[in-house]
Amino acid sequence: MYTSVLMIEKPLTSEDVEFVTTLHGDETMSFIVLMQPRGDQADLLLRAIDDVALGELKEAVRESDEPEGRDAKGPAELALAHSVKVLRESGSEAVGQVVEDHPLDRLKSVVEESGADEVIVLTAPHYVEDFSPRDGASRARHKVGVPVLKLFAHSE
């Protein structure tokens, strides 16, 4: 069985599930889903800049309406439960957890504890961060010791 640690920031769509469950052909997949709630004010600013850069002005205005910090934990738990459920319904094994503090440290320990074969960072396009060596996937590549794939999530 092929084990992937899947880092997400929003619930998986049906397209996301098909995408990640077919990456390795007919290989039986097992997923450990790490859901990271929305972050702090710096993240808010980056998301708003991304929205403006991508021409999504209405989204930039609504960024401040999204729950942050502790208020984001409940929605993150719901998104995680949904994502684990749809992965299981696809025939994959799946477990998950919400990661609030030090996501890269938690990622590294999950990879080591599970013997994962890879990490998949499934994220919305981030115009600013994607061109920076400080984006999550780039930092993870130097920390976890297994291949790290950065894929773009679909939206429904």
Secondary structure as UniProt FT lines:
FT   STRAND          2..8
FT   HELIX           14..21
FT   TURN            22..26
FT   STRAND          29..35
FT   HELIX           41..53
FT   TURN            54..55
FT   HELIX           57..62
FT   HELIX           63..65
FT   HELIX           69..72
FT   HELIX           73..89
FT   TURN            90..91
FT   STRAND          93..98
FT   HELIX           103..114
FT   STRAND          118..123
FT   TURN            127..128
FT   HELIX           129..131
FT   TURN            133..134
FT   HELIX           136..141
FT   TURN            142..143
FT   STRAND          148..152
//
